[in-house]
Amino acid sequence: MKTARCGDEVDARFELDGDVEKLMWEMAWKVYGDSLSGILREALSGYKRSAGFDELTRLYCSTAGQEALPILREALLECWPDGDFGRSELCVEMRSRLRSHLSQCLLRRLVTKHAAPPILRDALFGVDLGA
């Protein structure tokens, strides 16, 4: 059985439950702090946009946290300087597949390299099973 990695193709239908996504971002900030910037850039460098249209989503401070959201915006603009990720400081706008990719990369890293709580391990297991 092949183990999925961060750069692997992302299922566009993958979406974390709001509470799980919030916990993931909180843990990422707590574990990585300022080095989260490099981790996000690494995840973004592995993203390959597939053809087709996917929905625009907004990631708010209430989910990602006040510390992580500006770091995410900075990483996105570093990868795509001409990109439009919204003008509000309260959220970052991005397409759903990109958000899924970032969530999967962060989730996988937290679960495989750190003692992630069972709810995050279960979420990653669901991703790997395609649930």
C-alpha positions in Angstrom: 0.0 0.0 0.0 1.4 3.4 -1.0 1.6 6.0 1.8 0.4 9.4 0.7 2.9 12.3 1.0 2.5 16.1 1.1 3.2 16.6 -2.6 0.8 13.9 -3.7 -2.4 14.7 -5.7 -5.1 16.1 -3.4 -8.7 15.0 -3.4 -10.6 18.2 -4.2 -13.5 17.0 -2.1 -11.4 16.8 1.1 -12.5 19.3 3.7 -11.7 19.2 7.4 -14.4 19.8 9.9 -14.2 23.3 11.2 -13.2 22.3 14.8 -10.6 19.9 13.5 -9.1 22.5 11.1 -9.0 25.0 14.0 -7.2 22.5 16.2 -4.7 21.7 13.4 -3.8 25.4 13.0 -3.5 25.9 16.7 -1.2 23.0 17.1 0.8 24.0 14.1 1.4 27.4 15.6 2.2 26.0 19.0 4.6 23.4 17.7 6.3 25.4 14.9 6.0 29.0 15.9 7.9 31.3 13.5 9.3 28.3 11.6 5.7 27.7 10.3 6.5 30.1 7.5 9.1 27.7 6.0 6.8 24.7 6.5 4.0 26.5 4.6 6.4 27.5 1.8 7.6 23.9 1.5 4.0 22.7 1.3 3.1 25.4 -1.3 6.1 24.5 -3.5 4.6 21.0 -3.8 1.2 22.3 -5.0 0.3 21.7 -8.6 -2.9 23.3 -9.7 -5.1 20.9 -11.7 -7.3 22.0 -14.5 -10.8 23.1 -13.8 -12.6 25.4 -11.5 -12.8 25.1 -7.8 -14.6 27.2 -5.2 -13.1 30.2 -3.5 -12.8 29.7 0.3 -12.0 32.1 3.1 -9.7 31.0 6.0 -10.5 33.3 8.9 -8.5 34.3 12.0 -11.0 32.5 14.1 -9.8 29.2 12.4 -6.2 29.8 11.6 -5.4 32.1 14.5 -4.1 35.7 14.5 -0.5 34.6 14.5 -0.7 32.0 11.7 -2.9 33.9 9.2 -0.4 36.7 8.3 2.3 34.0 8.0 0.1 32.1 5.6 -0.6 35.2 3.5 3.1 36.0 3.4 4.0 32.5 2.2 1.3 32.6 -0.4 2.5 35.9 -1.8 6.1 34.7 -1.8 5.1 31.7 -4.0 2.7 33.7 -6.1 3.6 37.5 -6.0 0.8 38.4 -8.4 -1.8 36.3 -6.6 -4.9 37.8 -5.0 -5.6 36.3 -1.6 -8.1 38.9 -0.5 -7.6 42.4 0.9 -9.0 41.8 4.4 -6.7 41.2 7.3 -9.4 39.0 8.9 -9.1 36.3 6.3 -7.1 34.8 3.4 -9.0 33.8 0.3 -7.8 30.8 -1.6 -9.2 28.1 -3.9 -10.6 25.0 -2.2 -7.9 22.6 -3.7 -5.1 24.8 -2.4 -6.7 24.9 1.0 -7.1 21.1 1.0 -3.5 20.7 0.0 -2.2 22.9 2.8 -4.5 21.2 5.3 -3.3 17.8 4.3 0.4 18.8 4.4 0.1 20.3 7.8 -2.0 17.5 9.2 0.3 14.8 7.9 3.4 16.6 9.3 1.8 17.1 12.7 0.6 13.5 12.9 3.8 11.9 11.6 6.4 14.1 13.4 4.6 15.1 16.6 2.3 13.6 19.2 -1.0 14.8 17.6 -4.2 14.3 19.5 -6.4 11.4 18.4 -8.9 13.7 16.5 -6.1 14.8 14.2 -4.8 11.3 13.7 -8.4 10.2 12.8 -8.7 13.1 10.4 -5.5 12.0 8.6 -6.7 8.4 8.5 -9.9 9.6 6.8 -7.8 11.5 4.3 -5.7 8.4 3.5 -8.9 6.3 3.1 -10.6 8.9 1.0 -13.4 9.4 3.5 
